[in-house]
Amino acid sequence: MSPSEPITEYDLIIVGAGIVGCSAARAFGSDGRKVLLLERDLAEPDRIVGELLQPGGINALKELGLQDCVEGIDGIPCYGYGVIYNGETVHIPYPNDKLTEKPAVGKSFHHGRFINNLRKAARATENVDIRELTVNTLIKEHQIEGANRVVGVSAQDKSGQEFKFYAPLTIVCDGIFSKFRKEITEKTPDVRSNFVGFVMKDLELPFPNHGHVVLAKPSPILMYQISTHDTRILVDIPGKLPSASNGDLKKYMEQVVAPELPDSIRPKFLEALETERLRSMPNGFLPPTMNQTEGMIVLGDAMNIRHPLTGGGMTVAFNDVVILKKMLSPENVPHLSDSELVVKQLKKFHWKRKRYCTSINVLAMALYRLFAANDDYNLAVLQRGCFSYFQLGGICIEEPVGLLSGLIQRPLVLVYHFFAVAFHAIYIEAKRNGWSRAHHSFIMIFTVLYAACVTILPYLWSETKR
């Protein structure tokens, strides 16, 4: 079918009006670029993730001039975390934010309400045009000197009418299920588990205005308040997801998950199981790949995924937009049609973003593997040691939660604390069982340290590659 309207040209086309797309539209539109933002469905989205923005993400939002988007949506300030393990709790407050010299604050909210505000902000930005269309294909320039440059997109509306738009640069941010990721990488997300989520009504959490992590068996449970009356619970289920249609999923919740919850939470959990729809979301890992395709950039979950255990996805996304805005500013790249210069700047972007994304990505995956120890003896030793390490307080919680919140951006701090946890775990285990036999002690030290290495080092290695 031929296009239903004349060819339209822009400086920049953005595919996907979610977290990344809206903030990028705002960023580049305010720089004077003519931006087209395309989204297949502009109705308020309804998701069970993307509901807790860490303080580092709040700071990036402010840099983009989008801080008002977390207001007016019945959001809840978040001041840190509570970790629950075998009936014990430890309080982990956020550290002071060096930018404000006040205790750092995050925000939790209904994802769809936040997205609506971001879309309003993008629409109100001069030079930004938002349209409800589904992008089906990327238009490529194959004929010129053997090039394979992306020069635009082909899209359809809900009636099937086709539209073609052209721009020297297209940003693809179509999420975890991206159909255009294959343009820059053959990697696919390594899915280890699924989150099953629903809302509990009028629940009083042990630490109000805090996220909560229950170190349960076989894997962790998250809880955080997202509005005045709603508290989100996310249950991590490793391996194959039980069927919801035949009742196996609900049975799993009742028989496996409910006994792991604190007594103060269990009644509301069981009550919600009778009224709420159980929805799932895959949890995976996808290390970033350098954008080197001329005329196209892949961003957000389409390019880089980590387990949502630590709530770092939006923080990485907004910081990516902050850095990319600087890399591709009119001062650095006067014309986005200068493909060679754009690719050069994208290489700088790839390595510059490592400073903050490596810590968040590796921490998320290492903590998930540690918190989902299940029946692995050595990981269980590390898990007990980790909780005991948090109980020490001071720097033992300030720097780890600083990494998690996006306020500390030094990967070496992560490595230091992870192996400090490992040695503390060995000490706790020895104190618990005694150093009765030298060879047994040596084996325990070796196996626990080995478990620590295989928990963190593969993710560090993945993050350092191109």
Salt bridges, closest charged atoms under 4 A:
GLU5 OE2 - ARG131 NH1 3.13
ASP31 OD1 - LYS325 NZ 3.32
GLU39 OE1 - ARG119 NH2 3.95
ASP46 OD1 - ARG279 NH2 3.21
GLU51 OE1 - ARG232 NE 2.84
GLU63 OE1 - LYS326 NZ 3.87
GLU71 OE2 - LYS107 NZ 3.66
GLU132 OE1 - LYS158 NZ 3.71
GLU141 OE1 - ARG149 NH1 2.51
GLU183 OE1 - LYS140 NZ 2.59
ASP190 OD2 - ARG192 NE 2.80
ASP202 OD1 - HIS229 ND1 2.63
ASP230 OD2 - HIS110 NE2 2.95
ASP230 OD1 - LYS201 NZ 2.62
ASP236 OD1 - HIS307 NE2 3.06
ASP263 OD1 - ARG266 NH1 2.97
GLU274 OE1 - LYS250 NZ 3.06
GLU294 OE1 - ARG149 NE 3.12
ASP301 OD1 - ARG306 NH1 3.67
ASP320 OD2 - ARG353 NH2 2.93
GLU399 OE1 - HIS417 NE2 2.57
GLU429 OE1 - ARG384 NH2 3.09
GLU429 OE1 - ARG432 NH1 3.66
